[in-house]
Amino acid sequence: MTPPDDIMRAVEAVLFAAPEPMTSATIAAHLNHATGIREALNRLQADYIGRGVELVMRGDRWHFQTAPDMAHLLRRDREESRKLSRAGIETLAIIAYHEPATRAEIESIRGVQISKGTIDVLMEAGWVRPAGRREAPGRPLLYATTPEFLAHFGLTSRRDLPGLDDLKAAGLLDPVDLALDQRGEQLEVAYEADED
């Protein structure tokens, strides 16, 4: 391990004192637009590997977090977890996979209307945020996920979301949905055979 230089120490100090995760550009702004921020972040990340605290990047933001294998030492009070409703889970998944999405798009995919309270719960949790308005009649509000969503689910970016094959392999898809998918595939094959 090479001794830290002034930039590396400054980046570490800024991140340690930050109340929320920071982008490398924000860190650079705190350090009078110093250069070498990205290299300092990478060196710090390497230096913290295997320690009780680690430097991680979620989305494009950096922050220190307790090493996952040490988290149990810090839990004094049991967190009361509220279970997300099925509508909430479906809405969150649709927004994550299709963002930015309007309420009408979410309802179209789900096949039912969603109550305003569903999106409010996701916004209160800090997982969903308004992301502008669609340039369409009525200018509907768009919704997207947040960096907190990525951090909560341990994702670096939305590209880390599981694909359809991953979900099937994990047994997380409803057997009825799988049967309908297979029936649809069989019908497509039969239709293609009829065309030949």
N, C-alpha and C positions, 0 to 999 in steps of 0.2 A: 504494500500500500504506500503510495507516494504521499508526502505531506501535502495538506491542502494549501492552495494559494489564496490570495486575497479575494479573488472573484468567487472561488468555491466557498469560502467562509461566509462571504456576504450573501450568496444565494441561500446557503443553509440558514443563516440568521433570518432572512426575509421569510422563508417558508416556515420556519419554526414559529415565528410570531404571527403569521397570517391567520385570520379567523376563518378563511375558506380557501379551497384549492385555487391555484393561480396558474395562468398561462405563462409561457416563457417570455412573451412580450410584456406582460404585466410586471414580471420580476425585473426585466431589463429596465422598465420605466422607473421602478423603485431605485435602481442602481445607476441613475443618470444615463440610461441607454448604453451601458457597458456591453462590450462584445464578449463572446465566449460563454454565454449563458447556457446554451444547449450542451456544450462539452462539460461544463461544471455540473449540470444536472445529471448527465450520464455517469460522471465519475462519482458523484454523491450516491446515486442509486446503487452503483457497484459496491461502494464502501459500506452501505447499510445492509447488504445481503447477509442473512444469517443472524442479524441482531434483533433485539426486542422491538425496535422501531424500524420501519422500512419506508423508503421513498418510492411512491407509486405514481403512475400517470393514469388518469381516468379521463377518457375523451382526449382533450388537449390540455388538461389541467393537472398540475403536480401538487401533491401534498404528502405529509408524513402520516402514517397510520401504524397502529399497533400490529405487530406480526400476528397473523391469524392463529398460530399455535400458542400465543400468549394472551389472547383476548379474554379467556376465561378467568384470568387473574384479576381483571379490572371490573368484572361484573359483581357489584355488591347487591344491587337491587335487581330483582327479576323484572325485566321489561314486560309490560302488559302489551301483548300483541293483539291488534285487532285484525280479524280475518276479513280479507277483501271479498266482497260479494262476487258471484259468478259474472255478473254484468260488469263489475269493476275490472276483473281479471281480463275479460274479453275485450273491453274498451282499451285497457292499457296495452294489450298485445297488438290490437289493431293499430293504435297510434305508433307503437314502437316499430312495427314492420312496415307501415305505410306512411310514416310522417313526411311532411306535415299533412294532417287530415282534418277535414271539416266534420261537424256533427252529422251532416247528411251522409257523408261517405262512410262514417262509422256505422250509422244506422243501416245503410245499404248492405254493408258487409255482414253485420250481425243479423239482419232480417227483422229487427224489432227496434222500436224507439228507445232511446236512452233518456233517463231522467237527468235533469241538470245536476242533481245531487251526485251522480256517479262521477262526472268530470270534476266537480268540486272536491270530492274526497281525494281524487288523484292529485289535484293541485295542492290541497292541504298537506298531503304526504310529501310534496316537493318533487314528484316524479313526472308531472306534466305541466306545461306552461303554454300560454297563448303565443303563437308564432306568426302573428300578422293576419292579414286578410286575403282571401283568394280574390283575384281579379275576375269576378263573375257577378251576375245579377244578385243584388242583395249583399255583396261583399261579405260572405260568411267568414267567421273566425276560424283560423287554423290552429291546430294543437300539435305540439311536438314534445318529445321527452327532454329531460334535463340532465345535466351532469350528475345530479344526485341520484337519478334513476340508474345511471351507469355504475356509480359507486356502490349503491345499495345491492345491486345484483352482481357485483364483481366483474363488470364488463369494461374493457378498454375502450371499445367503440361499439356502435350498433352492428358492425360487421361480425361481432362475436355472438350475436343472437343465434340460437340453434336453428338449423334448417329443418325442412319437413322430414328428411331421412333420419336426422338426429332425434326428432320427437317421436317418430315411429319406433326407432330402436330402443328408446327409453320407456316405451309403453305409455306415453303421455297423451296419446290421441284416443278419443272416444272410439270404442270398437264399432259403433254404428257408423261414425264418420269414415272409418277405414273400409267398412263393407260397402258404403256408398261410393267411395273412391274406386275400389276394385271393380264394382259393377259398372261405373262410368268408363273405366279403362277397357273392360270387356266389350262394352257397347261400341267404343271407338274402334277396337280391333275388328269387330263384326262389321261395322260400317265400312271400314277400309277394305275388307275382304269382299263386300258386296260391290264396291266400286271397281274392283279388279275384274 
